[in-house]
């Protein structure tokens, strides 16, 4: 008994550790995307997201004012001001006048630049440059400095992405594709699953076998033939072949085999006594389906809704084949793919776009997750 108890404890402990590992593998990158999306470009370049709550250090370059800004004090010509012209709250630790030695002089010390010219840059960015002779030229002295900036978080990236990069429109296009492409196969599959589970008609077993066979057919094999069919139908009726209706039907066709298989397994496991009692009371198949089967099948319907919604929302291939790339049609994944090419170095744009892409699936999953496992497992055990 003691050995069995010890083995049981070890098994539970191992399961808990495995769950924690998987949660960490999923959560840490997601947290990194969220934090990076709230940082500005300079901070992302200077340090990783795990350092976002500490001051970030970086070496920058600036240029002092031109000779026209000089004043004369105590027989010397003086240039003074603040190197942080943008008013940013940063602190300088060291400075220099050569790219090879950007931190040659500590902040607050006076650097001798030769010919009696001195330069002092303080920690707050203020500087004083003096010379016994008048400064000349239209370009000021270039100065390099090491600065540290306090943690800064901003929502400007989201404003830029949603209103300047077209992500907001693509977000609505994805919803336009995903919601009908999730609802339509659920409606069709629910009727088909009930018929295959509780109605007797010739060829029922053959239909079930065909549906199971369609589960193993690669989606990519049907893309080109289906696209040719769409183009033919569009040319025959004189309408565009790449429309929202076309992609709704495509996603419906690709999702129906799994939907029917999953829903039939669950509906077939409902208690037979309930169906027989309803038939004795004079209920038709449609009434049994609407009033009994649908309410009892909500967990499995929610499970498939999660599957289908996530698959359609994250789809790129089908959207690129059956839908155009115009601003009123391009979906979120296609727009993000385009940004990778045009904005490959702008990580603040890419991380913000990526988090906007995953936020809706997260909301859908956590809203329906209590039905997820129940819907998947319930059909594995026959009812009484």
C-alpha positions in Angstrom: 0.0 0.0 0.0 2.8 2.4 0.9 4.6 1.7 -2.4 1.4 2.3 -4.4 0.8 5.6 -2.5 4.4 6.6 -3.3 4.0 5.8 -7.0 0.7 7.7 -7.1 2.3 10.8 -5.5 5.3 10.6 -7.9 2.9 10.4 -10.9 0.9 13.4 -9.8 4.1 15.3 -9.1 5.4 14.5 -12.5 2.2 15.6 -14.2 2.2 18.9 -12.3 5.8 19.5 -13.3 5.0 18.8 -16.9 2.0 21.1 -16.8 4.2 23.9 -15.4 6.8 23.4 -18.1 4.2 23.6 -20.8 2.6 26.7 -19.2 6.0 28.4 -19.0 6.8 27.5 -22.6 3.6 29.2 -23.8 3.4 32.1 -21.3 7.0 33.4 -21.5 7.0 34.2 -25.2 3.5 35.6 -25.0 4.6 37.9 -22.2 7.6 38.9 -24.2 5.5 39.9 -27.1 3.1 41.9 -24.8 6.0 43.8 -23.1 7.8 44.5 -26.3 4.7 45.9 -27.9 4.5 48.5 -25.1 8.1 49.7 -25.5 9.5 52.2 -27.9 11.9 51.5 -30.7 15.0 52.7 -29.0 14.4 50.6 -25.9 13.7 47.5 -27.9 17.0 47.9 -29.8 19.0 48.7 -26.6 17.9 45.7 -24.4 15.7 42.6 -24.3 12.1 42.7 -23.0 13.3 40.9 -19.7 15.2 44.1 -18.9 12.2 46.4 -19.6 11.6 47.1 -15.9 15.2 48.3 -15.4 17.0 51.4 -16.9 18.3 50.7 -20.4 21.8 51.8 -21.4 22.8 52.8 -24.9 25.5 54.7 -26.7 24.1 57.6 -28.8 25.5 60.4 -30.9 24.4 64.1 -31.0 25.6 67.3 -32.5 26.1 70.6 -30.6 24.7 73.9 -32.0 26.4 75.6 -34.9 28.7 78.6 -34.4 25.9 81.0 -34.9 24.6 80.1 -31.4 27.8 81.1 -29.5 28.0 83.8 -26.9 30.9 85.6 -25.4 31.6 85.4 -21.7 34.7 86.6 -19.7 36.7 86.8 -22.9 35.8 83.4 -24.2 33.4 82.1 -26.7 30.8 79.8 -25.3 28.3 77.3 -26.6 25.8 75.9 -24.1 22.5 74.1 -23.9 21.2 70.6 -23.4 22.1 67.7 -25.7 18.7 66.2 -25.1 16.8 68.5 -27.3 13.6 66.4 -27.0 13.4 66.9 -23.3 13.8 63.1 -22.6 14.5 62.0 -19.1 17.9 60.3 -19.5 21.1 60.3 -17.6 24.6 60.5 -19.2 27.4 58.5 -17.6 30.3 59.3 -20.0 30.9 61.1 -23.3 33.5 61.5 -26.0 34.1 63.3 -29.3 35.4 60.3 -31.3 33.4 57.3 -32.5 36.3 55.0 -31.5 36.1 56.3 -27.9 32.5 57.3 -27.2 32.9 57.1 -23.4 36.4 58.6 -23.0 35.4 61.2 -20.4 33.2 60.7 -17.4 30.1 62.9 -17.2 30.7 66.2 -15.4 34.4 66.5 -16.2 35.9 69.0 -18.6 37.5 67.5 -21.7 40.4 69.2 -23.3 39.9 69.1 -27.1 43.1 71.0 -28.0 43.9 74.6 -28.9 42.3 75.7 -25.6 38.9 74.3 -26.5 37.1 72.5 -23.6 33.9 70.6 -23.4 31.9 69.6 -20.4 28.8 67.4 -20.6 26.9 66.8 -17.4 24.8 63.9 -16.3 21.5 65.7 -17.1 22.6 66.4 -20.7 23.6 70.1 -20.2 26.9 71.0 -21.8 29.3 74.0 -21.9 31.9 74.3 -24.7 34.4 77.1 -24.5 37.1 78.4 -26.8 39.5 81.3 -26.8 38.7 81.9 -30.5 35.3 82.3 -32.1 33.7 79.1 -33.3 33.3 78.7 -37.1 31.2 76.6 -39.4 27.6 75.7 -39.9 27.9 72.3 -38.3 28.4 71.9 -34.6 30.8 69.5 -32.8 29.6 65.8 -32.9 29.4 64.3 -29.4 29.0 60.7 -28.4 27.6 59.7 -25.0 26.5 56.7 -23.0 23.1 57.3 -21.5 20.6 55.4 -19.4 16.8 55.8 -19.7 14.2 54.9 -17.1 11.6 52.2 -18.0 9.0 53.6 -20.3 5.9 52.0 -21.6 3.6 53.5 -24.2 0.5 52.6 -26.2 1.6 54.7 -29.2 2.6 51.4 -31.0 -1.0 50.2 -30.9 -2.3 53.6 -32.2 0.3 53.4 -35.1 -0.6 49.8 -35.9 -4.3 50.1 -35.8 -4.7 53.4 -37.6 -1.6 53.9 -39.7 -0.5 50.4 -40.8 -3.9 49.1 -41.8 -4.0 46.4 -39.1 -7.4 47.7 -37.8 -9.0 47.2 -41.2 -7.4 43.7 -41.5 -8.6 42.9 -38.0 -12.2 43.5 -39.1 -11.6 41.5 -42.3 -10.5 38.6 -40.3 -13.6 38.8 -38.1 -15.7 38.9 -41.3 -14.0 35.7 -42.5 -13.8 33.8 -39.2 -17.2 34.2 -37.6 -19.3 32.9 -40.6 -16.7 30.3 -41.3 -17.1 29.0 -37.7 -20.9 29.2 -37.5 -21.8 27.7 -40.9 -20.0 24.4 -40.5 -21.4 24.0 -36.9 -24.9 24.4 -38.3 -24.4 21.9 -41.1 -22.4 19.4 -39.0 -24.9 19.4 -36.2 -27.8 18.3 -38.5 -25.6 15.7 -40.2 -24.2 14.3 -37.0 -27.7 13.8 -35.6 -28.8 12.1 -38.8 -25.8 9.8 -38.9 -26.1 9.0 -35.2 -29.9 8.4 -34.7 -31.6 8.1 -38.1 -31.7 4.9 -40.1 -31.4 5.2 -43.9 -29.6 3.3 -46.7 -25.9 4.2 -47.1 -25.4 5.6 -43.6 -22.4 3.4 -42.9 -20.8 4.3 -46.3 -21.3 8.1 -45.5 -19.6 7.6 -42.2 -16.7 5.8 -43.8 -16.3 8.6 -46.5 -16.3 11.3 -43.8 -13.6 9.4 -41.8 -11.6 9.0 -45.0 -11.8 12.8 -45.7 -10.1 13.5 -42.4 -6.8 12.1 -43.8 -6.9 14.0 -47.1 -4.4 16.8 -47.1 -6.0 20.2 -47.5 -3.3 21.3 -49.9 -4.3 18.7 -52.5 -7.7 20.3 -52.9 -6.7 24.0 -53.2 -5.8 24.1 -56.9 -8.9 22.1 -58.1 -11.2 24.1 -55.9 -9.7 27.4 -57.1 -10.2 26.3 -60.7 -13.8 25.5 -59.9 -14.2 28.9 -58.3 -12.7 30.7 -61.3 -14.9 28.7 -63.7 -18.1 29.6 -61.7 -17.0 33.2 -61.5 -16.4 33.4 -65.2 -19.7 31.7 -66.0 -21.8 34.1 -63.9 -19.6 37.1 -64.5 -18.7 37.7 -60.8 -15.4 37.8 -59.0 -14.0 34.5 -57.9 -12.3 35.8 -54.8 -15.0 36.9 -52.4 -16.0 36.4 -48.8 -18.6 33.9 -49.8 -16.0 31.8 -51.5 -13.7 31.6 -48.5 -16.6 30.9 -46.2 -17.6 27.9 -48.3 -13.9 26.8 -48.6 -13.4 26.8 -44.8 -16.8 25.2 -44.3 -15.8 22.3 -46.7 -12.4 21.9 -45.0 -13.9 21.9 -41.5 -17.0 19.7 -42.0 -15.4 16.2 -41.9 -13.8 16.8 -38.5 -16.9 18.6 -37.3 -19.3 15.8 -38.3 -17.0 13.1 -36.9 -16.6 14.9 -33.5 -20.3 15.8 -33.1 -21.5 12.4 -34.2 -19.3 10.6 -31.6 -20.8 12.8 -28.9 -24.4 12.7 -30.1 -24.3 8.9 -30.5 -23.3 8.7 -26.8 -26.5 10.4 -25.6 -28.8 8.2 -23.6 -31.1 6.2 -25.9 -33.9 6.4 -23.3 -34.3 10.1 -23.8 -34.7 9.7 -27.6 -37.2 6.9 -27.2 -39.3 8.7 -24.6 -39.4 11.8 -26.9 -40.6 9.6 -29.8 -43.3 8.0 -27.7 -44.5 11.5 -26.8 -44.9 12.2 -30.5 -41.8 14.4 -31.0 -40.4 14.5 -34.6 -36.7 14.1 -35.4 -36.4 17.9 -35.8 -38.0 18.6 -32.4 -35.8 16.0 -30.8 -32.8 17.6 -32.4 -33.7 21.2 -31.5 -35.1 20.6 -28.0 -33.0 17.8 -26.7 -29.9 17.1 -28.7 -28.7 20.7 -29.2 -28.9 21.7 -25.5 -27.1 18.5 -24.4 -24.5 18.9 -27.1 -23.3 22.4 -26.1 -19.9 21.2 -24.8 -18.9 19.5 -28.0 -20.3 22.4 -30.1 -18.1 24.8 -28.0 -15.1 22.5 -28.5 -15.4 22.5 -32.2 -16.1 26.2 -32.2 -12.7 26.7 -30.5 -11.0 24.5 -33.0 -12.6 26.0 -36.1 -12.2 29.6 -34.9 -8.5 29.2 -34.1 -7.8 27.4 -37.3 -9.6 30.0 -39.5 -8.3 33.0 -37.6 -4.6 31.8 -37.9 -5.0 30.7 -41.5 -2.8 32.3 -44.1 -2.7 29.7 -47.0 -6.5 29.5 -47.7 -6.9 33.3 -47.3 -4.1 33.9 -49.8 -5.7 31.4 -52.3 -9.4 32.3 -52.0 -9.3 35.9 -51.0 -7.7 39.0 -52.5 -5.0 41.3 -51.0 -7.0 44.5 -51.4 -7.4 46.6 -48.3 -11.0 45.6 -47.9 -10.2 41.9 -48.1 -6.7 41.2 -46.8 -6.9 39.3 -43.5 -4.8 39.9 -40.4 -2.3 37.0 -41.0 -1.6 38.2 -44.6 -1.2 41.8 -43.4 1.3 40.7 -40.7 3.1 38.6 -43.3 3.4 41.7 -45.5 4.7 43.8 -42.6 7.5 41.2 -42.1 8.7 42.2 -45.5 8.2 45.9 -45.3 8.8 46.5 -41.6 11.2 43.6 -40.8 13.4 45.8 -38.6 10.6 47.6 -36.8 10.1 45.2 -33.9 7.8 47.5 -32.1 5.4 47.3 -35.1 5.7 43.6 -35.5 5.3 42.7 -31.8 2.3 44.9 -31.5 0.7 43.4 -34.6 1.4 39.9 -33.3 -0.2 40.6 -30.0 -3.3 42.0 -31.7 -3.4 38.8 -33.7 -3.4 36.5 -30.7 -5.6 38.5 -28.4 -8.9 37.4 -30.0 -8.1 33.6 -30.0 -7.1 34.0 -26.3 -10.5 35.6 -25.5 -12.4 32.9 -27.4 -10.4 30.0 -25.8 -10.7 31.3 -22.2 -14.4 32.1 -22.6 -15.1 28.5 -23.8 -12.3 26.5 -22.2 -14.5 25.0 -19.4 -16.4 23.1 -22.2 -13.3 22.2 -24.2 -12.1 19.0 -22.5 -15.6 17.9 -21.5 -16.7 18.2 -25.2 -13.7 16.2 -26.4 -13.9 13.4 -23.9 -17.7 13.0 -23.5 -18.1 11.1 -26.8 -15.6 8.5 -25.8 -18.0 6.9 -23.3 -21.4 5.6 -24.3 -24.4 6.7 -22.5 -26.7 4.4 -20.7 
